[in-house]
Amino acid sequence: MSQASSVVIGDPDGEHIRVAVLRRTRRDSGEYYDDNWLEVRISIRVSGFHADYSAALMTSDLASLRDALARLSGTRPSGRQAGREAWQPVEPWLTLRFEMDPDGGTVIGRADDRMVDGNSLSFSLRVAWPTIDTAHDELDVLLIEFPVLGSP
């Protein structure tokens, strides 16, 4: 899997959340809600906990995450101010809340596979501002590779 096919929030070699897009689940049906589902692999590494599971996200979910990260970046034009953003996809496989301050911030999340076997993991990890910027750029690349098709 190429780096261009994933987004990492946090330290790729340490604590992080990775969403890797494997493929579209369908293509060219002409239906917005059919054409925009993606098969993804979510990996979370925090402290001694590791989660790795398959999920489905919509391309619009990736776009809304990118937009949330852009709004966070907009809170710090030159002085890296504080900001808060939340992200919840259509299907709640992964939900994230960002609480940023001048020195970085915390991502508070919940990974959920209740649709499969009922397990969940609540977690938090510290992130630096540059990782937010990198994740935003990775989402831009992902959305070129897997654009939102049509409109609802």
N, C-alpha and C positions, 0 to 999 in steps of 0.2 A: 504494500500500500504506500503510495507516495505521500510526502509531507503536504503536498498541495491538496490532498483529500481529507485533511483533518484540521481541527482547530484545538489549540491547547490554551487553557487558562491556568496560569501558574508556571512553575519551573518544570520544563519537560523532563529533566533528570531527577526531579525531587517530587514534592507534593504538587499535584495537578489534577485537572479534569481534562480529558481528551474526548472529543466527539469526532469519530472517523466515519466519513460517508463512504459506504460500500457501493451503492448503486441506487438508481430509481427503482421503485417497486413496480411501476408500470410506465409506459411511454405512449404518447400520441393517441390517447383515447378522445381528446378534445374536451374532457371534463376536468375542471380545475382541481377538484378534490381527489380525483384519481391520479392525475398526471404529476402532482407535486409531492407525493409521499416518497420518502427516502428510507432505505435500510441503512441503519447506522450501528456502530459499535461504540459504546460508552465505557470509558475506563476512568476510574477514580483512584488516586493514590493519596491518602492522607494519613499521617502518623503510621500506625501499624495496620491500617485497614486498606484493603485493595478490593475494588469492585470492578467487574468486567462483564458486560451483558449486552445483548442485542436489543434494539429498540427501533421504533419508527418515528421519524420527525418529518414535518413538512418543510419544504423550501422556505415558506413564509416564516417558519419558526427560526430558521437561521438568519433570515433578514431582520426579524425583530430583535434577535440577540445582537446582531451587528449594530442596529440602531440604538439599542440600550447602551452599548459600549461607546458609541459615538457621543451620546448625550453625556455620559460620564466624562469623556475626554473634554467635552465642551465646558465642563465646570472648572477647568483649570487652564485657561488660556495661557497664562504665564506663571501663575503662582501655585499651581497644583492644589486647588481648593478641595473642599469636601463635596461629596455627591452620593446619592443613593439611587439605585435602579433595581427593579425586579424583572425577572424573565420567567415566564411559564408557557411552555409550548401547548399546542392543541391537546396532545396526549401527555399526561404528566409523568413521563419516564424520568425526567430530570427537571428540577426547578432550582433557580438560583436567585440570590439576593446579594447585591454588591453594596458594601458600605465603605466608601473610600474617604480618606483623609489626606492631608498634604504629604504624608510619608508613604502612602500606599493604601492598603485597605484589607478588608476581609470579604471573602466570598462565603456565604452561608448557603448550603444546598441540601437537597434531598434527592436521593436516587431511589427510584421506585420500580419494582417489577411485579407489583400486585396483580397485573394482568396475567402474569405467568404463574407465580407461586406465592405471592403475598409478602415477599421480603422487601425491606427498605433500609436505607442508610442515611442518617442525618449527619452532616459534617460541616466543618468550616476550615478554611485555609487562608493564610496571609498571602497577599499578592503585592507585587511592586507595580507602579504605574507602567513601566515599559512592557510588562506582560499583558496589560490591558490593550495597549497600542498594537502589540504583535497579534493578539487574538483578533482584534478588529481587522487588521490587514489580512489575516488568514481567512476570515469570513468573507472578505471581498473576493479573494481568489476562489473560494468554494462556490460563491454565488455566480461567478463567471462559468465555472465548470458545471454547476447545477442551478441554472437560473429558475426563478419563479415563472411558471408558464401560465399565461392567461390571467384572468381575474375572477374572483368569486361572484 
